């Protein structure tokens, strides 16, 4: 038999282990396997500072650790496959997280408003990062795996201290506004994939597109003059949407021009 550990029910009943600084989530309860952990929108916890999830748990479900306000450290098992919507939302003291290599998806708002979250380490295997997954964090460093295929809208938005973001070559779907800091330098490892992304997938950042006729094309942010230094014309527009739309439409023309560059 397998079961789902419902965090919110345990909080309501006042179980003592939820009032300690270290919370261990077991892989079995009463001889039943715990495959999933879930929570609810009304829960909160002001005691737990560290969570250890035992091997065997496969899913951290909806709102599982929502509003664990004192949480600073989480140890995830290698058995974990899914981190669902709002799983760690409002864990405001969490500073770093290591995502194991069997995790396939990070859901919408999974780490939303984890305001102290600075470092995210993601192992190979992850396929999808949801909308607003790391929105309003304080990301300084995040390394995306080559396995990644999708980045949701505003996934890393409002992280003004993120200096670098490398979008791997297999990413084929990107939502709008994933980064909005002028301090961030984005490197797109496969420029052709960007043809299919949302037209306003970033703003303010500096972007380097790779693999355009085996050359690197540096596209400065619109505030810094756009394509003027490359194309010999004045593209210093204020309207970002127009700028990026223009780039997508003339992408093939750029490739032809750069053959003789």
KOLTOR-921663 format. One record per residue: x, y, z of N, C-alpha, C in turn; residue number from 1; residue in one letter. Coordinates in pm, whole numbers, plus 50000, padded with zeros to 5 digits. Layout:
REM residues N
<node <X, Y, Z>, <X, Y, Z>, <X, Y, Z>, NUM, "a">
...
***
This chain:
REM residues 261
<node <50083, 49879, 50000>, <50000, 50000, 50000>, <50087, 50126, 50000>, 1, "x">
<node <50036, 50230, 49939>, <50106, 50359, 49937>, <50012, 50467, 49989>, 2, "x">
<node <50070, 50570, 50046>, <49986, 50674, 50105>, <50043, 50812, 50076>, 3, "x">
<node <49961, 50913, 50103>, <50002, 51052, 50090>, <50002, 51114, 50229>, 4, "x">
<node <50115, 51170, 50268>, <50126, 51237, 50397>, <50071, 51378, 50383>, 5, "x">
<node <49965, 51407, 50455>, <49898, 51536, 50445>, <49947, 51627, 50557>, 6, "x">
<node <50037, 51717, 50519>, <50101, 51805, 50617>, <49999, 51890, 50691>, 7, "x">
<node <49903, 51946, 50618>, <49810, 52041, 50680>, <49727, 51975, 50789>, 8, "x">
<node <49688, 51849, 50770>, <49611, 51779, 50872>, <49694, 51760, 50999>, 9, "x">
<node <49821, 51729, 50982>, <49909, 51710, 51098>, <49933, 51841, 51172>, 10, "x">
<node <49940, 51951, 51097>, <49959, 52081, 51161>, <49836, 52118, 51244>, 11, "x">
<node <49720, 52091, 51190>, <49596, 52125, 51260>, <49582, 52045, 51389>, 12, "x">
<node <49621, 51917, 51384>, <49610, 51833, 51504>, <49722, 51858, 51603>, 13, "x">
<node <49820, 51941, 51563>, <49925, 51982, 51657>, <50025, 51875, 51693>, 14, "x">
<node <50058, 51789, 51597>, <50157, 51685, 51626>, <50290, 51748, 51669>, 15, "x">
<node <50348, 51688, 51772>, <50467, 51746, 51836>, <50584, 51761, 51740>, 16, "x">
<node <50601, 51668, 51647>, <50719, 51674, 51560>, <50716, 51795, 51467>, 17, "x">
<node <50601, 51857, 51448>, <50592, 51977, 51367>, <50620, 52103, 51447>, 18, "x">
<node <50652, 52085, 51575>, <50688, 52197, 51662>, <50836, 52191, 51701>, 19, "x">
<node <50910, 52105, 51633>, <51054, 52093, 51655>, <51129, 52159, 51541>, 20, "x">
<node <51258, 52185, 51561>, <51337, 52254, 51459>, <51369, 52164, 51340>, 21, "x">
<node <51382, 52034, 51363>, <51414, 51939, 51255>, <51295, 51847, 51232>, 22, "x">
<node <51246, 51846, 51110>, <51133, 51761, 51073>, <51182, 51654, 50976>, 23, "x">
<node <51162, 51528, 51013>, <51198, 51415, 50926>, <51070, 51357, 50867>, 24, "x">
<node <51062, 51355, 50734>, <50948, 51297, 50665>, <50983, 51151, 50636>, 25, "x">
<node <50913, 51055, 50697>, <50949, 50914, 50680>, <50903, 50857, 50547>, 26, "x">
<node <50968, 50750, 50504>, <50931, 50682, 50380>, <50819, 50582, 50402>, 27, "x">
<node <50795, 50545, 50527>, <50685, 50455, 50561>, <50616, 50503, 50689>, 28, "x">
<node <50485, 50486, 50693>, <50405, 50514, 50812>, <50308, 50399, 50831>, 29, "x">
<node <50316, 50334, 50946>, <50229, 50218, 50975>, <50238, 50114, 50864>, 30, "x">
<node <50362, 50087, 50823>, <50392, 49986, 50720>, <50340, 50022, 50581>, 31, "x">
<node <50297, 50147, 50562>, <50257, 50194, 50429>, <50362, 50289, 50374>, 32, "x">
<node <50396, 50272, 50246>, <50492, 50360, 50182>, <50434, 50501, 50166>, 33, "x">
<node <50516, 50598, 50195>, <50477, 50737, 50171>, <50541, 50780, 50039>, 34, "x">
<node <50459, 50792, 49935>, <50510, 50832, 49804>, <50492, 50980, 49777>, 35, "x">
<node <50399, 51042, 49850>, <50366, 51182, 49823>, <50344, 51259, 49953>, 36, "x">
<node <50380, 51387, 49949>, <50354, 51479, 50060>, <50268, 51592, 50005>, 37, "x">
<node <50162, 51627, 50073>, <50077, 51736, 50026>, <50046, 51831, 50140>, 38, "x">
<node <49998, 51950, 50105>, <49961, 52049, 50205>, <49831, 52117, 50167>, 39, "x">
<node <49808, 52236, 50219>, <49688, 52312, 50183>, <49718, 52461, 50194>, 40, "x">
<node <49635, 52542, 50134>, <49660, 52685, 50123>, <49650, 52760, 50255>, 41, "x">
<node <49587, 52701, 50353>, <49564, 52771, 50480>, <49670, 52740, 50586>, 42, "x">
<node <49764, 52652, 50557>, <49860, 52609, 50657>, <49972, 52710, 50677>, 43, "x">
<node <50042, 52699, 50790>, <50165, 52775, 50816>, <50238, 52708, 50931>, 44, "x">
<node <50369, 52734, 50939>, <50450, 52675, 51045>, <50562, 52771, 51081>, 45, "x">
<node <50582, 52793, 51210>, <50685, 52886, 51258>, <50790, 52817, 51346>, 46, "x">
<node <50803, 52685, 51333>, <50895, 52609, 51417>, <51006, 52539, 51338>, 47, "x">
<node <50972, 52474, 51230>, <51065, 52387, 51159>, <51170, 52469, 51084>, 48, "x">
<node <51298, 52437, 51110>, <51409, 52504, 51042>, <51479, 52413, 50940>, 49, "x">
<node <51463, 52284, 50957>, <51529, 52189, 50867>, <51434, 52073, 50838>, 50, "x">
<node <51426, 52035, 50710>, <51343, 51921, 50669>, <51430, 51817, 50602>, 51, "x">
<node <51416, 51693, 50645>, <51485, 51580, 50583>, <51377, 51485, 50532>, 52, "x">
<node <51378, 51461, 50402>, <51280, 51370, 50342>, <51351, 51240, 50309>, 53, "x">
<node <51301, 51130, 50362>, <51368, 51001, 50347>, <51352, 50945, 50205>, 54, "x">
<node <51446, 50858, 50168>, <51442, 50792, 50038>, <51313, 50710, 50024>, 55, "x">
<node <51251, 50722, 49906>, <51127, 50651, 49879>, <51015, 50747, 49841>, 56, "x">
<node <51018, 50868, 49896>, <50919, 50969, 49861>, <50944, 51017, 49718>, 57, "x">
<node <50837, 51021, 49637>, <50852, 51054, 49495>, <50794, 51190, 49456>, 58, "x">
<node <50704, 51242, 49537>, <50639, 51367, 49498>, <50621, 51458, 49620>, 59, "x">
<node <50665, 51584, 49603>, <50631, 51688, 49699>, <50516, 51764, 49637>, 60, "x">
<node <50397, 51745, 49690>, <50275, 51790, 49626>, <50238, 51934, 49654>, 61, "x">
<node <50118, 51968, 49611>, <50063, 52103, 49618>, <50073, 52160, 49760>, 62, "x">
<node <50140, 52273, 49772>, <50148, 52349, 49898>, <50208, 52268, 50014>, 63, "x">
<node <50288, 52167, 49983>, <50335, 52076, 50088>, <50399, 52148, 50205>, 64, "x">
<node <50491, 52240, 50177>, <50560, 52313, 50283>, <50535, 52464, 50272>, 65, "x">
<node <50419, 52498, 50221>, <50378, 52637, 50211>, <50386, 52706, 50347>, 66, "x">
<node <50446, 52825, 50350>, <50451, 52910, 50469>, <50521, 52842, 50588>, 67, "x">
<node <50624, 52766, 50558>, <50714, 52722, 50665>, <50815, 52835, 50682>, 68, "x">
<node <50775, 52932, 50761>, <50844, 53061, 50762>, <50986, 53055, 50817>, 69, "x">
<node <51017, 52958, 50902>, <51151, 52947, 50961>, <51243, 52849, 50888>, 70, "x">
<node <51191, 52787, 50783>, <51268, 52683, 50713>, <51394, 52741, 50648>, 71, "x">
<node <51509, 52681, 50678>, <51637, 52726, 50626>, <51709, 52621, 50542>, 72, "x">
<node <51674, 52494, 50562>, <51748, 52387, 50494>, <51653, 52272, 50461>, 73, "x">
<node <51669, 52217, 50340>, <51589, 52102, 50297>, <51682, 51999, 50234>, 74, "x">
<node <51668, 51874, 50275>, <51744, 51765, 50213>, <51645, 51676, 50140>, 75, "x">
<node <51658, 51672, 50008>, <51566, 51597, 49924>, <51623, 51461, 49888>, 76, "x">
<node <51538, 51359, 49875>, <51586, 51223, 49842>, <51609, 51206, 49692>, 77, "x">
<node <51694, 51111, 49656>, <51717, 51081, 49515>, <51596, 51016, 49449>, 78, "x">
<node <51504, 50966, 49530>, <51383, 50904, 49476>, <51282, 51007, 49427>, 79, "x">
<node <51303, 51133, 49460>, <51206, 51238, 49427>, <51197, 51260, 49275>, 80, "x">
<node <51072, 51269, 49225>, <51048, 51288, 49082>, <50978, 51420, 49050>, 81, "x">
<node <50896, 51468, 49143>, <50815, 51586, 49113>, <50812, 51681, 49233>, 82, "x">
<node <50830, 51809, 49203>, <50808, 51915, 49302>, <50693, 51998, 49246>, 83, "x">
<node <50579, 51988, 49311>, <50457, 52043, 49253>, <50434, 52191, 49287>, 84, "x">
<node <50324, 52239, 49236>, <50285, 52380, 49249>, <50286, 52427, 49394>, 85, "x">
<node <50355, 52536, 49418>, <50357, 52607, 49547>, <50416, 52522, 49661>, 86, "x">
<node <50498, 52424, 49627>, <50549, 52330, 49728>, <50624, 52399, 49842>, 87, "x">
<node <50705, 52500, 49809>, <50785, 52571, 49910>, <50756, 52721, 49909>, 88, "x">
<node <50641, 52758, 49863>, <50607, 52899, 49854>, <50614, 52968, 49992>, 89, "x">
<node <50669, 53088, 49993>, <50681, 53169, 50115>, <50771, 53108, 50222>, 90, "x">
<node <50864, 53022, 50183>, <50967, 52977, 50277>, <51077, 53083, 50275>, 91, "x">
<node <51057, 53188, 50347>, <51131, 53312, 50330>, <51274, 53308, 50380>, 92, "x">
<node <51312, 53206, 50457>, <51448, 53198, 50510>, <51532, 53090, 50440>, 93, "x">
<node <51473, 53018, 50347>, <51546, 52914, 50274>, <51652, 52980, 50185>, 94, "x">
<node <51778, 52937, 50198>, <51888, 53005, 50129>, <51943, 52929, 50009>, 95, "x">
<node <51933, 52798, 50008>, <51978, 52721, 49892>, <51903, 52589, 49886>, 96, "x">
<node <51901, 52532, 49766>, <51832, 52405, 49746>, <51908, 52323, 49642>, 97, "x">
<node <51919, 52194, 49667>, <51981, 52101, 49572>, <51872, 52010, 49518>, 98, "x">
<node <51849, 52015, 49386>, <51746, 51933, 49322>, <51811, 51805, 49269>, 99, "x">
<node <51771, 51688, 49319>, <51835, 51561, 49278>, <51809, 51526, 49132>, 100, "x">
<node <51882, 51426, 49082>, <51881, 51399, 48939>, <51762, 51321, 48886>, 101, "x">
<node <51670, 51278, 48972>, <51550, 51211, 48923>, <51429, 51303, 48914>, 102, "x">
<node <51446, 51428, 48959>, <51335, 51523, 48953>, <51313, 51566, 48807>, 103, "x">
<node <51189, 51551, 48761>, <51155, 51582, 48622>, <51090, 51719, 48607>, 104, "x">
<node <51011, 51759, 48705>, <50940, 51886, 48694>, <50946, 51966, 48824>, 105, "x">
<node <50958, 52097, 48810>, <50941, 52191, 48920>, <50818, 52274, 48884>, 106, "x">
<node <50715, 52267, 48967>, <50586, 52324, 48933>, <50577, 52475, 48946>, 107, "x">
<node <50463, 52529, 48904>, <50437, 52672, 48912>, <50450, 52721, 49057>, 108, "x">
<node <50521, 52831, 49074>, <50537, 52894, 49205>, <50596, 52801, 49311>, 109, "x">
<node <50671, 52702, 49269>, <50725, 52604, 49364>, <50809, 52671, 49473>, 110, "x">
<node <50887, 52772, 49436>, <50970, 52844, 49532>, <50938, 52994, 49531>, 111, "x">
<node <50817, 53025, 49502>, <50773, 53165, 49490>, <50793, 53240, 49623>, 112, "x">
<node <50852, 53356, 49612>, <50878, 53443, 49727>, <50958, 53373, 49837>, 113, "x">
<node <51051, 53290, 49798>, <51155, 53243, 49891>, <51263, 53351, 49887>, 114, "x">
<node <51239, 53458, 49958>, <51316, 53582, 49939>, <51464, 53570, 49970>, 115, "x">
<node <51504, 53468, 50047>, <51645, 53451, 50084>, <51716, 53348, 49996>, 116, "x">
<node <51644, 53287, 49903>, <51701, 53180, 49821>, <51801, 53237, 49723>, 117, "x">
<node <51929, 53202, 49743>, <52037, 53257, 49662>, <52097, 53156, 49564>, 118, "x">
<node <52105, 53030, 49603>, <52171, 52930, 49520>, <52078, 52812, 49494>, 119, "x">
<node <52070, 52774, 49367>, <51990, 52659, 49326>, <52078, 52568, 49243>, 120, "x">
<node <52092, 52444, 49287>, <52172, 52346, 49215>, <52077, 52239, 49161>, 121, "x">
<node <52075, 52224, 49029>, <51982, 52132, 48965>, <52061, 52026, 48889>, 122, "x">
<node <52040, 51900, 48924>, <52110, 51789, 48857>, <52046, 51760, 48722>, 123, "x">
<node <52118, 51687, 48637>, <52064, 51646, 48508>, <51939, 51559, 48529>, 124, "x">
<node <51843, 51575, 48438>, <51720, 51499, 48446>, <51597, 51587, 48446>, 125, "x">
<node <51612, 51711, 48493>, <51498, 51801, 48498>, <51454, 51839, 48357>, 126, "x">
<node <51321, 51833, 48333>, <51265, 51864, 48201>, <51194, 51999, 48197>, 127, "x">
<node <51132, 52038, 48309>, <51044, 52155, 48305>, <51051, 52236, 48434>, 128, "x">
<node <51057, 52369, 48417>, <51046, 52463, 48528>, <50920, 52545, 48504>, 129, "x">
<node <50830, 52548, 48601>, <50699, 52610, 48584>, <50699, 52761, 48593>, 130, "x">
<node <50583, 52819, 48566>, <50563, 52963, 48574>, <50590, 53012, 48716>, 131, "x">
<node <50663, 53122, 48727>, <50690, 53188, 48855>, <50760, 53095, 48956>, 132, "x">
<node <50827, 52992, 48908>, <50885, 52891, 48997>, <50981, 52952, 49099>, 133, "x">
<node <51067, 53045, 49054>, <51164, 53110, 49143>, <51144, 53262, 49144>, 134, "x">
<node <51023, 53304, 49118>, <50991, 53447, 49115>, <51002, 53507, 49255>, 135, "x">
<node <51059, 53626, 49262>, <51081, 53698, 49388>, <51172, 53621, 49484>, 136, "x">
<node <51267, 53548, 49429>, <51377, 53494, 49509>, <51492, 53596, 49501>, 137, "x">
<node <51604, 53564, 49564>, <51721, 53651, 49557>, <51835, 53574, 49492>, 138, "x">
<node <51807, 53516, 49376>, <51903, 53427, 49311>, <52034, 53499, 49279>, 139, "x">
<node <52143, 53437, 49321>, <52277, 53479, 49282>, <52335, 53378, 49181>, 140, "x">
<node <52292, 53254, 49193>, <52348, 53149, 49108>, <52244, 53040, 49085>, 141, "x">
<node <52225, 53005, 48958>, <52143, 52890, 48922>, <52199, 52832, 48793>, 142, "x">
<node <52227, 52703, 48795>, <52282, 52634, 48677>, <52177, 52538, 48625>, 143, "x">
<node <52134, 52561, 48502>, <52029, 52478, 48442>, <52090, 52358, 48372>, 144, "x">
<node <52030, 52240, 48385>, <52086, 52118, 48325>, <52060, 52109, 48175>, 145, "x">
<node <52142, 52033, 48106>, <52127, 52014, 47962>, <51996, 51944, 47927>, 146, "x">
<node <51940, 51871, 48022>, <51816, 51798, 47998>, <51693, 51888, 47989>, 147, "x">
<node <51705, 52012, 48033>, <51590, 52102, 48044>, <51529, 52133, 47907>, 148, "x">
<node <51395, 52130, 47899>, <51324, 52155, 47774>, <51229, 52274, 47781>, 149, "x">
<node <51186, 52311, 47902>, <51085, 52416, 47913>, <51112, 52505, 48034>, 150, "x">
<node <51100, 52637, 48014>, <51109, 52735, 48122>, <50982, 52819, 48118>, 151, "x">
<node <50909, 52822, 48229>, <50783, 52892, 48234>, <50799, 53043, 48248>, 152, "x">
<node <50691, 53113, 48233>, <50690, 53260, 48240>, <50734, 53309, 48377>, 153, "x">
<node <50814, 53414, 48376>, <50861, 53481, 48499>, <50932, 53385, 48595>, 154, "x">
<node <50992, 53281, 48541>, <51052, 53178, 48626>, <51158, 53232, 48720>, 155, "x">
<node <51241, 53326, 48672>, <51350, 53381, 48754>, <51338, 53533, 48769>, 156, "x">
<node <51220, 53583, 48745>, <51199, 53727, 48750>, <51215, 53782, 48891>, 157, "x">
<node <51255, 53908, 48899>, <51273, 53981, 49025>, <51396, 53936, 49104>, 158, "x">
<node <51487, 53863, 49041>, <51615, 53830, 49104>, <51720, 53927, 49052>, 159, "x">
<node <51735, 54037, 49120>, <51818, 54146, 49070>, <51967, 54123, 49089>, 160, "x">
<node <52005, 54017, 49158>, <52146, 53988, 49180>, <52196, 53870, 49098>, 161, "x">
<node <52112, 53821, 49008>, <52152, 53710, 48922>, <52240, 53764, 48809>, 162, "x">
<node <52367, 53728, 48809>, <52463, 53782, 48712>, <52463, 53707, 48580>, 163, "x">
<node <52436, 53577, 48585>, <52448, 53497, 48463>, <52340, 53389, 48460>, 164, "x">
<node <52284, 53367, 48342>, <52190, 53258, 48319>, <52221, 53197, 48184>, 165, "x">
<node <52252, 53069, 48184>, <52279, 52996, 48060>, <52158, 52909, 48028>, 166, "x">
<node <52097, 52933, 47913>, <51982, 52853, 47870>, <52033, 52741, 47781>, 167, "x">
<node <52022, 52616, 47826>, <52080, 52502, 47754>, <52020, 52483, 47614>, 168, "x">
<node <52090, 52408, 47533>, <52056, 52394, 47392>, <51926, 52319, 47366>, 169, "x">
<node <51879, 52239, 47464>, <51758, 52161, 47442>, <51630, 52233, 47483>, 170, "x">
<node <51642, 52355, 47534>, <51524, 52430, 47576>, <51449, 52479, 47452>, 171, "x">
<node <51327, 52430, 47435>, <51249, 52462, 47315>, <51127, 52549, 47346>, 172, "x">
<node <51097, 52565, 47474>, <50981, 52646, 47510>, <51017, 52738, 47626>, 173, "x">
<node <50998, 52868, 47606>, <51028, 52968, 47708>, <50912, 53066, 47715>, 174, "x">
<node <50860, 53089, 47835>, <50751, 53183, 47853>, <50800, 53327, 47856>, 175, "x">
<node <50713, 53418, 47890>, <50747, 53560, 47888>, <50817, 53601, 48018>, 176, "x">
<node <50904, 53699, 48006>, <50962, 53766, 48122>, <51037, 53678, 48220>, 177, "x">
<node <51114, 53581, 48171>, <51180, 53490, 48266>, <51288, 53561, 48347>, 178, "x">
<node <51345, 53669, 48291>, <51444, 53751, 48361>, <51412, 53897, 48331>, 179, "x">
<node <51425, 53982, 48431>, <51398, 54124, 48405>, <51499, 54214, 48475>, 180, "x">
<node <51622, 54166, 48490>, <51725, 54247, 48555>, <51833, 54286, 48456>, 181, "x">
<node <51871, 54412, 48456>, <51977, 54459, 48367>, <52114, 54409, 48412>, 182, "x">
<node <52122, 54351, 48531>, <52249, 54296, 48579>, <52277, 54156, 48525>, 183, "x">
<node <52176, 54094, 48466>, <52189, 53955, 48422>, <52237, 53946, 48278>, 184, "x">
<node <52334, 53860, 48254>, <52379, 53827, 48119>, <52326, 53688, 48086>, 185, "x">
<node <52248, 53679, 47981>, <52189, 53551, 47940>, <52264, 53497, 47820>, 186, "x">
<node <52297, 53369, 47825>, <52356, 53302, 47710>, <52260, 53195, 47660>, 187, "x">
<node <52221, 53207, 47534>, <52132, 53109, 47471>, <52219, 53016, 47388>, 188, "x">
<node <52226, 52891, 47427>, <52318, 52798, 47361>, <52273, 52755, 47222>, 189, "x">
<node <52145, 52765, 47195>, <52096, 52733, 47061>, <52002, 52844, 47016>, 190, "x">
<node <52055, 52935, 46935>, <51979, 53054, 46895>, <51854, 53020, 46816>, 191, "x">
<node <51856, 52914, 46738>, <51741, 52881, 46655>, <51618, 52845, 46740>, 192, "x">
<node <51641, 52789, 46857>, <51528, 52760, 46944>, <51454, 52886, 46986>, 193, "x">
<node <51528, 52998, 46996>, <51468, 53124, 47041>, <51363, 53176, 46944>, 194, "x">
<node <51365, 53128, 46822>, <51265, 53168, 46723>, <51125, 53132, 46767>, 195, "x">
<node <51112, 53031, 46853>, <50981, 52979, 46891>, <50940, 53020, 47032>, 196, "x">
<node <51022, 53101, 47097>, <50990, 53144, 47233>, <50896, 53264, 47231>, 197, "x">
<node <50838, 53293, 47348>, <50758, 53414, 47360>, <50841, 53536, 47319>, 198, "x">
<node <50781, 53629, 47246>, <50858, 53740, 47190>, <50917, 53830, 47300>, 199, "x">
<node <50853, 53834, 47416>, <50904, 53915, 47527>, <50956, 53825, 47639>, 200, "x">
<node <51035, 53726, 47600>, <51080, 53627, 47698>, <51179, 53684, 47799>, 201, "x">
<node <51241, 53796, 47770>, <51327, 53863, 47868>, <51311, 54014, 47850>, 202, "x">
<node <51358, 54088, 47949>, <51368, 54234, 47933>, <51489, 54284, 48011>, 203, "x">
<node <51547, 54389, 47963>, <51658, 54462, 48026>, <51792, 54389, 48020>, 204, "x">
<node <51794, 54257, 48027>, <51919, 54182, 48034>, <51999, 54191, 47904>, 205, "x">
<node <52127, 54158, 47915>, <52212, 54141, 47797>, <52205, 53996, 47755>, 206, "x">
<node <52194, 53970, 47623>, <52176, 53833, 47575>, <52282, 53798, 47472>, 207, "x">
<node <52342, 53682, 47486>, <52435, 53629, 47387>, <52372, 53508, 47321>, 208, "x">
<node <52352, 53517, 47187>, <52298, 53404, 47112>, <52415, 53327, 47049>, 209, "x">
<node <52420, 53197, 47073>, <52525, 53113, 47017>, <52470, 53029, 46901>, 210, "x">
<node <52562, 52973, 46823>, <52529, 52881, 46715>, <52448, 52945, 46603>, 211, "x">
<node <52478, 53069, 46569>, <52425, 53131, 46450>, <52538, 53131, 46348>, 212, "x">
<node <52532, 53042, 46253>, <52642, 53021, 46159>, <52774, 53002, 46233>, 213, "x">
<node <52766, 52927, 46345>, <52883, 52896, 46427>, <52953, 53019, 46480>, 214, "x">
<node <52880, 53128, 46494>, <52936, 53251, 46548>, <52857, 53291, 46672>, 215, "x">
<node <52915, 53374, 46756>, <52844, 53429, 46871>, <52802, 53571, 46838>, 216, "x">
<node <52675, 53599, 46855>, <52622, 53733, 46831>, <52581, 53791, 46965>, 217, "x">
<node <52639, 53899, 47006>, <52603, 53962, 47132>, <52495, 54067, 47107>, 218, "x">
<node <52380, 54046, 47165>, <52271, 54141, 47151>, <52257, 54217, 47282>, 219, "x">
<node <52290, 54345, 47279>, <52279, 54424, 47400>, <52134, 54455, 47430>, 220, "x">
<node <52108, 54489, 47555>, <51973, 54528, 47594>, <51930, 54652, 47517>, 221, "x">
<node <51801, 54670, 47504>, <51750, 54781, 47424>, <51798, 54916, 47478>, 222, "x">
<node <51819, 54923, 47611>, <51868, 55047, 47670>, <52009, 55081, 47622>, 223, "x">
<node <52084, 54982, 47579>, <52222, 55004, 47538>, <52240, 55012, 47387>, 224, "x">
<node <52132, 55023, 47316>, <52146, 55047, 47172>, <52108, 54932, 47083>, 225, "x">
<node <52064, 54822, 47142>, <52014, 54712, 47062>, <52112, 54660, 46960>, 226, "x">
<node <52068, 54654, 46833>, <52148, 54594, 46727>, <52228, 54698, 46648>, 227, "x">
<node <52232, 54819, 46696>, <52294, 54925, 46618>, <52439, 54895, 46584>, 228, "x">
<node <52514, 54843, 46681>, <52657, 54823, 46657>, <52681, 54705, 46564>, 229, "x">
<node <52579, 54619, 46546>, <52595, 54505, 46457>, <52545, 54535, 46317>, 230, "x">
<node <52432, 54601, 46311>, <52364, 54612, 46183>, <52380, 54748, 46117>, 231, "x">
<node <52449, 54839, 46186>, <52481, 54966, 46125>, <52364, 55062, 46113>, 232, "x">
<node <52257, 55038, 46189>, <52141, 55125, 46186>, <52102, 55159, 46328>, 233, "x">
<node <52013, 55253, 46343>, <51970, 55296, 46476>, <51853, 55212, 46522>, 234, "x">
<node <51883, 55116, 46611>, <51777, 55034, 46668>, <51762, 55065, 46817>, 235, "x">
<node <51793, 55186, 46856>, <51783, 55224, 46997>, <51638, 55259, 47030>, 236, "x">
<node <51551, 55158, 47029>, <51409, 55177, 47051>, <51377, 55173, 47200>, 237, "x">
<node <51270, 55235, 47238>, <51223, 55228, 47376>, <51123, 55113, 47395>, 238, "x">
<node <51061, 55074, 47288>, <50958, 54971, 47298>, <51024, 54834, 47284>, 239, "x">
<node <51037, 54763, 47392>, <51107, 54633, 47389>, <51037, 54533, 47298>, 240, "x">
<node <50903, 54528, 47301>, <50830, 54430, 47220>, <50862, 54448, 47072>, 241, "x">
<node <50867, 54573, 47029>, <50900, 54601, 46889>, <51040, 54553, 46857>, 242, "x">
<node <51132, 54576, 46948>, <51272, 54536, 46930>, <51284, 54386, 46911>, 243, "x">
<node <51224, 54311, 47001>, <51242, 54167, 46994>, <51165, 54107, 46877>, 244, "x">
<node <51048, 54162, 46847>, <50972, 54117, 46731>, <51053, 54138, 46604>, 245, "x">
<node <51118, 54254, 46594>, <51203, 54283, 46478>, <51315, 54181, 46465>, 246, "x">
<node <51375, 54147, 46579>, <51484, 54050, 46574>, <51437, 53916, 46521>, 247, "x">
<node <51323, 53867, 46572>, <51273, 53737, 46529>, <51241, 53736, 46381>, 248, "x">
<node <51178, 53842, 46331>, <51139, 53846, 46191>, <51260, 53851, 46099>, 249, "x">
<node <51369, 53915, 46144>, <51483, 53933, 46056>, <51599, 53840, 46090>, 250, "x">
<node <51568, 53738, 46168>, <51672, 53644, 46213>, <51745, 53581, 46094>, 251, "x">
<node <51669, 53533, 45997>, <51731, 53469, 45881>, <51815, 53568, 45800>, 252, "x">
<node <51770, 53692, 45793>, <51848, 53793, 45721>, <51981, 53817, 45792>, 253, "x">
<node <51978, 53819, 45925>, <52102, 53834, 46001>, <52199, 53722, 45968>, 254, "x">
<node <52148, 53600, 45961>, <52236, 53486, 45932>, <52304, 53502, 45796>, 255, "x">
<node <52229, 53550, 45696>, <52288, 53571, 45564>, <52394, 53681, 45570>, 256, "x">
<node <52363, 53788, 45642>, <52456, 53900, 45651>, <52585, 53861, 45719>, 257, "x">
<node <52575, 53777, 45822>, <52694, 53743, 45897>, <52790, 53648, 45825>, 258, "x">
<node <52743, 53590, 45717>, <52835, 53508, 45639>, <52952, 53591, 45586>, 259, "x">
<node <52924, 53718, 45559>, <53029, 53806, 45507>, <53078, 53905, 45610>, 260, "x">
<node <53043, 53884, 45735>, <53077, 53980, 45842>, <53227, 53975, 45873>, 261, "x">
***
